[in-house]
Amino acid sequence: MLKIFGRKQDKKKDERELFTVESPEPVDCLCDFTFNFHWQHKGEKLDPTWKIPHNDLTFGDLVEHLKTGGDIRINGDTGHRLASSMGVDLKYFGGSGNDTPVGDIYVEGDADTRMGISMARGNIYVKGAVKEPMGNLVEVKSDVKGYRKYRSITDIMHQGLQGDKLVSCDLVGSKLVINDGTVKDTVGARLDREAEIIFHGKVDLSTGILMRKGIVLVNGPAGKNSGALLNGGTLIINGNTDDFTAIDMIKGKIIVNGDAGKFLAANKKTGVIFAKKGRPIPPADEKPVSAEDRNLLLSYGLNPQGFRKFE
């Protein structure tokens, strides 16, 4: 397996080295820092050493190039999961587990679903359409003519706007309000700051995955794996969630103002879940709601009546 390494060079855009990928047909998992969750399939589905169809570059070449501050241009449409976990120095590949600066990606065509899931740093520029659900991204005013520009939500919360102007969102202090009408995955992924993300609308997979600090509040329904691997902070869903809420949860709080679905808290370590309804996986079980719990729910503007507690 190719080890991914390197550090960002402090270069202006016009000084960065550019890798070009020819894409006569869409290819999935380009610039995917996880290589389609390599730790699960051990290279059977995708390996960093594999060559990208129609190109001499490998999937690993693209990730290493981004990590050393280079840019990527994709000539054509791109497939699913473009730039998954981009900007994360993943421990699985010998990294720190923290965010890391990266170069930018330019797509000359359309981008398929789940672009930028769990993305932590960098920019993606797209000439064509972006299919939903997209990932942990919001649009900002583009500084490159002919492209729409997308930034990681987590990057904005950690690094600030850095001169960018949000489109259909507002950032006031440490509070980001998203009301852009899109469906997104992994909103607030890896958030590690006492900040608040308020999302108006529907979200899909893994909201708040790997959060350590802060609050993610969704005013709408959520998909599967909400709060997966939550490692601190608070996730609030004002609506129902699909199955596997709080899967592999490490610590923190999850509040579902509705039905939390089946297989609730599967493989949960610690932390607490409040929901109106849910079917937990043992050893997680329903516990009495205390006066302190009710005050906690009230502090988030929620009526504690009807809530159940799962630990």
PyMOL commands that set and color helices and strands:
alter all, ss='L'
color gray80, all
select helices_A, chain A and resi 13-15+38-41+59-67+91-93+153-159+291-299
alter helices_A, ss='H'
color red, helices_A
select strands_A, chain A and resi 18-23+71-76+105-107+123-126+137-140+148-152+169-172+175-178+196-200+215-219+231-237+251-264+272-280+286-287+308-310
alter strands_A, ss='S'
color yellow, strands_A
deselect
rebuild
show_as cartoon
